[in-house]
């Protein structure tokens, strides 16, 4: 069964769904974030030592969020998922997964850790 995990820093605050920012600043952050995700996904694929034709179509997606205050705040799961939009688009650009319209999302996991990041795991459906 194919599985791949892409580790990225938390997305920029400007990309939060409820952020109030100038559209050009948000567009620039989206473009940079998407590119970063493409590079990280390509790197994750290279670490698996699989060919460039490695792809998981219609994966089950699990996201682990690492926050400094994970257990002290409640977070809106829908907003967390929307905050990752540029990351998902960049990962699709890398070619390791098919169109993000076919993703099945598991509920996010929040973990307290001083090293803030997000780990996105794509697993082939059984």
N, C-alpha and C positions, 0 to 999 in steps of 0.2 A: 504494500500500500504506500503510495507516494505521500510524503509529508515534507513541508519546508517551513522554517520559522525565520521571519525577518525582524530584526531588532532595530528600532529607531528611537531617537529622542522624542520627547513629547512634542506634538505639533505646536507651531507658534500660536500665541494667544489670539492674534488677529484673525485666525481661522476658526475660532469658536463660533458656533451658529448664532449666538446672541451678541457677538462683538459688534461694536459700532465703529466702523473704520471707513476711511475713504476708499472708494472702489479700486483705485489704481494701486494703493498700498496693499490691499487685499489680493489683487491680481498678481502683483509681484511676489508676495509671500506664497501664494498658491503655486505659481510656476516653480519657484525655488524648492518648495517642499516636495512637489511632484518629482522633480529631477533627483532630489536626494533619495526618495523612495525607490526610484528606478535603479540607482547605483547600489543601494543597500540590498535590493532583491537580487540583482545580478551577482553581487558578492556572495550572498547566501547560497545561490545556485552553484557558484564556483567552489564553495567550501564542501558541497556534497559530491563534487567530482562527477557530475553528470553532464551530458552534452547540452548544447544550446537548444536542442529540440525538447528538453524536459518541460513538460507543462501539465498542470492539473486543471482539468476542466470542471466547472461547477463544483468548487470545493466547499467544504464545511470550514468556516472561519472561526477561530477562537482568539480573543484578544485579552492579553494580560496587561493591565495598567499598573505601573509602579509609581506611586505618589508618596511624598513625604508625610502626608496626612490622610492616608487611605481610609483608616478606620474612624477618623474624627469628623468626616463630612459625608453627607449623602450626595450622590452625584446622579444626574439624570442620564440613564443609559442611552436614550435616543440622542441626546446631545453629544455624548462621548463618541458614538458611532458616526455622527455627522461631522465631528471634528476631524475624523480620519479620512474624509473624502479625497483629499489630495494624495494621501498616502496610497489609498486603494487604486487610484488612477495611475500613479507612478508604478505600482507593482504590476498592474495590467500592462503598462507600456514595456516593462522588462520582458514580458512573454512567459513568465513562469506560471501564470494563471490565465484562464480565459476571461471573457467579458465579465465585469463585476456585477452585471445584472443577474448572474446565476449563482451568486454567493448565498449560502445558508449561514446565518450568524448565530453562534451560541451566545448566551448572556456573558457580558464582560466580567472579568475577575479583577478586583481591586486589591492591590498588595502594598503594604507599607514598606518603603525602602528609601534610603537617602539618595540612591542613584535613580533619579526619575527617568522613566523610559516607557516605551510600549513595545510589546512583543506580539506580533501577529503571526499566527500559525494557520497554514492552509493544509487541509487534510483531504485526501481523495475520499469520495463517498464509497461506502462499502456496497 
